[in-house]
Amino acid sequence: MNLGARNSQRRIRLVLRTSRAGPTIDDSYVSGIIAVINDVYINQLKMTHEELSDMAIPSINDQSTNARIRTAKAVRTMDVNPFTQLQCFQLGFGLFHLSMNLVWALLHAHRGSLNEPGSLSYFFAVLDRTRLDREHPDYDSLLATLMQILRGVILNAWKAECGYATLAAFSVSNPTPEQLYEIANKILCNHVTPPLDPSRTQHVEPIDNVNRNLRILTRDLLYVLELTHAISDGDFGRVEDMLGYLVMVFRGLGSNNYCTEILHFIFNLKRIWTPEFADVMRDNMLVNPTGLEGHFMAVDLNTEHLVRFLKRFFAEGVCASGGRLGDASTVVDFQHIRTQDGNSPGISYDGPTRPTPDTDSPMQKISHKVNELAMHVVTPGRNTNTTVKPVVDALAAGERKLKSSALATFNRKVERLFAGKWGVEVDEDEIPPVSFDFTVDMDSDAEWLDGWFETLDSMYRD
């Protein structure tokens, strides 16, 4: 546990048990959340209510945990001090869980079927990755495949708009930056921007559901691309610039809880926190364990890695026990010793040698298929238009829902809060809960752990 984020702030490293002595606390309930907070700050850190009541403590979690903390605040609104009321905890959402829920919502909206060209199920079949069409797909494989689909669609768009027979010939022409910018704008207009909703305009354009769905998919995946790249670059400013759009996208896709979670965060940034503390929250959303450029990760993903490491080495095998796992929070020091012992006799693990994955071939497959079926061209008389269902335009639908009811509901909650009338109003999602498969085989697990060993070593090397 580190207190402080900026270089000008003092960092204090605090070692915690992962669970208290005795039964492990179940934090999936409100009572468990309260018990965890008391165990960490009172029992382990030996802090007093008076000390904690005068603090603002960043608490970055997944949405469901934040919802339970807010419920605990509502239950304890008349308690004796700010700590027991949990008012000292300032909530932020974990960007890994935000990204994961965004990908899940887009999968639910764009999955379609094998018989619908331009749907994700159709593209999965093109790439021979039909396993991703299962009920519980692997998250990392799904994200990588979505980015390959996006790049394939954009590649075809460049071929269509460059004005040359091939991109090679276009490259030889040595285009100017102004020409590249102009073509990029054409791609945004002709391949990414969805056509106007016929029900909301008097000018009715011919409808081609295949082309319309592909445009919406491309735009939605560009949001995923920008979010993941901003996180890797450690640029929370770019993430913050996207929050308004993500509010509408989540609401339009039926992920109402994450829509509300982002609204809470934006409201706190703009209206509740001081500019200095808002920067503290921003700084704690991302972490760079290795110190390498472009290797930032969401702080909640880093926590997931550490939990996985602890469980893998201290909660498995014949000697495993809950107490052993609870005392394993000093594992970072253990890892430093392990690495030194491995390096001294020259027997350290070097990692497997494997070829670089081929990402160009899947991209070319998608580009070829989009061009073969002319999905990028508006074709009102397309044979498949009667079987292809129009997907929801999440941005437009979310904007309508926010203006009609969601913002008014959120503002009513805030007004009740300032009036001292805490209440528990739970949003209902309109899509199934996230259900990715995070299981891995032993070989890949071992490779992952060796990579994580190197990360931990670089974090705490003197």
CORSUL-V245761 format. One record per residue. N is the residue number from 0. NEAR is the number of other C-alpha atoms within 12 Angstrom. Layout:
N,NEAR + N,NEAR
This chain:
0,24 + 1,19 + 2,22 + 3,23 + 4,27 + 5,19 + 6,10 + 7,8 + 8,13 + 9,11 + 10,13 + 11,11 + 12,16 + 13,17 + 14,21 + 15,26 + 16,30 + 17,32 + 18,30 + 19,27 + 20,18 + 21,15 + 22,14 + 23,21 + 24,25 + 25,17 + 26,21 + 27,19 + 28,19 + 29,25 + 30,21 + 31,21 + 32,27 + 33,31 + 34,26 + 35,27 + 36,33 + 37,25 + 38,24 + 39,25 + 40,30 + 41,22 + 42,19 + 43,20 + 44,20 + 45,16 + 46,19 + 47,20 + 48,23 + 49,17 + 50,18 + 51,26 + 52,21 + 53,17 + 54,21 + 55,26 + 56,29 + 57,33 + 58,32 + 59,36 + 60,32 + 61,33 + 62,37 + 63,32 + 64,32 + 65,35 + 66,30 + 67,27 + 68,39 + 69,35 + 70,26 + 71,32 + 72,34 + 73,26 + 74,22 + 75,26 + 76,25 + 77,18 + 78,15 + 79,14 + 80,21 + 81,24 + 82,32 + 83,29 + 84,27 + 85,39 + 86,30 + 87,27 + 88,29 + 89,31 + 90,41 + 91,42 + 92,40 + 93,38 + 94,42 + 95,34 + 96,33 + 97,39 + 98,38 + 99,35 + 100,38 + 101,43 + 102,43 + 103,38 + 104,39 + 105,43 + 106,39 + 107,34 + 108,34 + 109,41 + 110,37 + 111,29 + 112,25 + 113,21 + 114,23 + 115,31 + 116,41 + 117,46 + 118,41 + 119,41 + 120,31 + 121,29 + 122,42 + 123,37 + 124,27 + 125,29 + 126,30 + 127,17 + 128,23 + 129,24 + 130,21 + 131,30 + 132,31 + 133,21 + 134,19 + 135,22 + 136,27 + 137,26 + 138,31 + 139,21 + 140,23 + 141,33 + 142,27 + 143,26 + 144,39 + 145,40 + 146,33 + 147,33 + 148,44 + 149,39 + 150,31 + 151,35 + 152,41 + 153,38 + 154,32 + 155,34 + 156,37 + 157,33 + 158,30 + 159,29 + 160,29 + 161,29 + 162,21 + 163,16 + 164,16 + 165,18 + 166,20 + 167,15 + 168,14 + 169,21 + 170,18 + 171,12 + 172,16 + 173,14 + 174,19 + 175,13 + 176,10 + 177,11 + 178,18 + 179,20 + 180,16 + 181,18 + 182,25 + 183,23 + 184,19 + 185,22 + 186,28 + 187,23 + 188,20 + 189,28 + 190,39 + 191,30 + 192,27 + 193,35 + 194,31 + 195,20 + 196,23 + 197,14 + 198,11 + 199,13 + 200,10 + 201,9 + 202,12 + 203,12 + 204,19 + 205,18 + 206,28 + 207,34 + 208,38 + 209,41 + 210,41 + 211,39 + 212,39 + 213,49 + 214,40 + 215,39 + 216,45 + 217,41 + 218,33 + 219,41 + 220,39 + 221,33 + 222,34 + 223,36 + 224,29 + 225,28 + 226,34 + 227,35 + 228,24 + 229,29 + 230,37 + 231,30 + 232,24 + 233,31 + 234,29 + 235,31 + 236,19 + 237,22 + 238,32 + 239,29 + 240,17 + 241,25 + 242,32 + 243,27 + 244,32 + 245,42 + 246,40 + 247,34 + 248,41 + 249,46 + 250,43 + 251,36 + 252,38 + 253,36 + 254,37 + 255,37 + 256,36 + 257,44 + 258,39 + 259,40 + 260,38 + 261,37 + 262,36 + 263,32 + 264,33 + 265,29 + 266,24 + 267,23 + 268,25 + 269,17 + 270,15 + 271,19 + 272,24 + 273,15 + 274,14 + 275,17 + 276,24 + 277,29 + 278,22 + 279,30 + 280,35 + 281,39 + 282,29 + 283,37 + 284,42 + 285,37 + 286,34 + 287,28 + 288,30 + 289,22 + 290,20 + 291,16 + 292,15 + 293,19 + 294,22 + 295,31 + 296,36 + 297,41 + 298,37 + 299,31 + 300,30 + 301,30 + 302,26 + 303,21 + 304,26 + 305,30 + 306,25 + 307,24 + 308,30 + 309,33 + 310,27 + 311,24 + 312,26 + 313,27 + 314,22 + 315,16 + 316,13 + 317,9 + 318,12 + 319,18 + 320,22 + 321,24 + 322,21 + 323,27 + 324,31 + 325,27 + 326,24 + 327,30 + 328,28 + 329,23 + 330,30 + 331,28 + 332,21 + 333,21 + 334,30 + 335,24 + 336,19 + 337,21 + 338,29 + 339,21 + 340,15 + 341,17 + 342,16 + 343,11 + 344,10 + 345,11 + 346,13 + 347,16 + 348,21 + 349,15 + 350,18 + 351,13 + 352,8 + 353,8 + 354,7 + 355,7 + 356,9 + 357,13 + 358,20 + 359,19 + 360,18 + 361,30 + 362,28 + 363,26 + 364,27 + 365,42 + 366,33 + 367,28 + 368,27 + 369,36 + 370,25 + 371,15 + 372,23 + 373,26 + 374,35 + 375,42 + 376,27 + 377,25 + 378,20 + 379,19 + 380,15 + 381,21 + 382,16 + 383,22 + 384,25 + 385,17 + 386,18 + 387,28 + 388,26 + 389,32 + 390,36 + 391,32 + 392,36 + 393,37 + 394,31 + 395,29 + 396,25 + 397,29 + 398,25 + 399,20 + 400,25 + 401,31 + 402,19 + 403,14 + 404,16 + 405,28 + 406,26 + 407,16 + 408,21 + 409,28 + 410,19 + 411,18 + 412,27 + 413,25 + 414,15 + 415,17 + 416,19 + 417,13 + 418,12 + 419,15 + 420,18 + 421,23 + 422,22 + 423,21 + 424,20 + 425,21 + 426,22 + 427,16 + 428,22 + 429,19 + 430,24 + 431,21 + 432,23 + 433,29 + 434,21 + 435,26 + 436,20 + 437,20 + 438,16 + 439,18 + 440,11 + 441,11 + 442,13 + 443,15 + 444,20 + 445,20 + 446,20 + 447,22 + 448,27 + 449,24 + 450,22 + 451,30 + 452,37 + 453,28 + 454,28 + 455,29 + 456,26 + 457,22 + 458,20 + 459,21 + 460,19 + 461,7
